[in-house]
Amino acid sequence: MPNPLCTERLLAAIFESNDDALLAMALDGTVERWSQGAETLYGYGAREMVGEPLRRLVPLYETPGLEALLNKARQGELMHWDSTERLTKSGMRVRIMAKRSAIRDEEGRLIGILERAQALEWSGSDVPAEAQLRLVAEQMPVLVWTTDKDLRITSNWGAGQPWSRIRVGALIGHSVCEFLGCADRHAPAVAQHYEAVQGRPSHFEYTQKERSYEVQVSPLRAASGEIMGCIGMRLDITDRKKSEAETRYQATHDALTGLANYREFIDKLEDEVRRTERNLRQFTLLLLDLDDLKAINDRLGHLAGNRALKRLAAVLKEQCRETDLAARYGGDEFGVVMIDSDLEKAEHVARRIEARLQNDVELPVLGVSIGIGLYPGDGRNAQELLEKTDRQLYQCKKTHKAAVDEAAMRRSSTQRT
């Protein structure tokens, strides 16, 4: 087993006799030794760097690479060399080839990293293409991450959205389950990552903390073509979803009352016919007509007429179940598709609607005519059911009008006498 004292003396001898840019760091990235060659390359003396984090020399876009290196080292693995960038004391960037060796304790455990750096020449642009690519990746309005085969995150890039507060490199070392907030590895969002590791890319949406995301996950391959993990990209689509929902709502709802409109009503009715036909159940349809809307408009104005329509709409929302669909499908015409109901339930709801309007303290007092249809008894398709229910509504209106006319005649007769 290596003797720690021998290891220490060996390191000291290496640093004293070598003109290369050498540094030794602990597994948390703290610089523990600093050679004269490192001072020549970076401009910092040993007193300035020993005890300081190596991140001091690392550009922001290279930070994830350093974190990945340290994370691997803490797991007992070491990236022995790579090409990276460092910052000098004067603020200049220098491209280096870093060759690394393991520093181990007496039990053979990796406890530190010895790095030898050699400056590389840049040609062409002042900023290498790789650095330009990383700058772009860092500022992309999406979140990008890579994982190993065990779905442990090895890097993350992209600005994401301001509210996400996920900094570049902040996810390194976390599992995909932790990142996605899924305790179950079989949850769809996590399972898609396992699929990617098997070579099958996927594209899906998921919701986390009341935000909606669009995610694409693909296999991450080495230069040899071997799958070494997966790469994911996440775009926050919450605002787009809200916009789509608002557009959908406006397209399917009546602007005045907030109820479903004619198109949504017919679509729901036809869907319910198909569904009920499959499961051999029944449902009911209410068609409603606000009585004397024209008289209200003529006597009190159209604003009062609009308020009357909204009052009836509010009663429908109040008296119908969440599973039912209430709609305004004409000027003063309304409809309710009552899911999984029979005539008795439909008549009960109709009476509640009439009573609620009659007892309303707001004036004018409103009346409503109601027709009730039962599927499949009153029609084998949506059109037949609508026609049969509309005939019942028309008969109800005639009855109401006759009652109103009779009451008016009695009042007139009483006044003459």
Buried (B, 14 or more C-beta within 10 A) or exposed (E): EEEEEEBEEEBEEBBEEEEBBBBBBBBEBBBBBBBBBBBEBBBBEBEBBBEBBBBBBBBBBBBBBBBBBBBBBEEEEBBEEEEBBBBEBEEEBBBBEBBBBBBBBEEEEBBBBBBBBEBBEBEEEEBBEBBEEBEEBBEBEBBBBBBBEEBBBBBBBBBBBEEBEBBBBBBBBBBBBBBBEBEEEEBEBBBBBBBBBEEEEBEEEBEEEEBBBBBBBBBBBEEEEEBBBBBBBBBBBBEEBEEEEEEEEEEBBBEEBBBBBBEBBBBBBEEBBEEBEEEEBBBBBBBBBBBBBEEBBEEBEEEBBBBBBBBBBBBBBEBBBEEBBBBBBEEBBBBBBBBBBBBEBBBEBBEBBBEBBEEBEEEBEBBBBBBBBBBBEBBEBBEBBBEBBBBBBBEBBEEBEEEEEEEEEEEEEEEEE
